[in-house]
Amino acid sequence: MAKYLALYSNCFRLFRVPAYKRYKSLATSSVMPAYKRYKSLATSSVTPDLPLPPSYSALAEKFHCMDTVVNMLQKRREIATFTKLRRAVQEMCRRYICVCVP
């Protein structure tokens, strides 16, 4: 019984100590900050092991061209219509874009 009373009284002593003193050892520990620990994940320059299939890489190229054209049109404060986008993307990709309607 005396064991439990000693444990109980130690518990109350913990709460009488200010928080900055209780957790001082945690603040001064040698653990690196998260932004330093995970910096390699944000700045990884590793190329993927598997390349994209040709159809996906062509689609990615067209999307990149379209994004560039839309940004240029917005800087000129023009409206991005389908005909303007289609013509500009065809010129940038040097490929014909077919609009197939089922």
N, C-alpha and C positions, 0 to 999 in steps of 0.2 A: 504494500500500500504506500509505503514511503517513497518507493520508486516513482509511482504515478504522480504523487504530490510534487516531487522534485521536477519531473518533466512538465507538469502543469504550471509550476511557478516559473520555469525557464521560458515557457511559451509566452507568459505575460511580460517577462523582461524584454523579450524581443520586440514587443510592440511599444515598449516605453522608449526604446532607442530610436532616435530620428532616422528617417529613411536614408538620408544622405550618408549616414555613418554605416548603416546596415549593408548597403549595396555599393560601398566605396570600392571593395575589392573587384566587383564586376566591372566597374567603370575603368579601372586601371589595368585590366587584364591585357594580355598580349595578343588578343584576337584581332586580325586585320579587319578593317571596315569592309562592308559588303561591296561598295563601289570599286575597291581595289581587288577583292577576291574574284569578282565576276567580270572584270574588265576584259578578259580574253574572250568572253562570249559575245560582247558587244563589238569588238574590233577584230573579229576572226576573218582572216583572208584566205580561208581554206576553200578550195574549189570542190564542188560536189563530185563524188565518185562516178555517178552515172550521168551522162549527158542527156539533155532533153531529146525526145523523138523529133524528127524533122518537121512534122506538122506543128508540134507545139513551139518549136523554135521559130518557125515562120510566123506563127500567131503572135509570139512575144515580140518579134521584130515589127510587125504591123501595129501592135498596140503601142510600142515605144514611139514609132513614127507619128501615130495619131495623137499621142500625148504631147509631143513636141509641137505639132501643128496647132492644136487647141491652145497651148500656151502662147504661141506667137499671135494667134488671132485675138486672144484676150488682151495681150499687150497693146495691140492696135485698136482695141475696143470695137472689134467687128463681131458679127454674129457667126457662130460656127454652124454652117448648114452642111447637110450630107454631101451635096455636090462639091463644095469647097474642100471638105475633108477628103473625099474620095480622090479628087484630082491631085491634091497635095501628097497624100499617102502613096499613090501610084508613082508619083515622081520620085519620092524619097526611097521607096522600096525597089523601084524599077521593075514592078510586077503589076499585072493587070488584076484588078479586083472585080470579081464577078458577083453580081447581086442575083442570087437564085431565089425566086419566090415559088414555093410549092403550090 
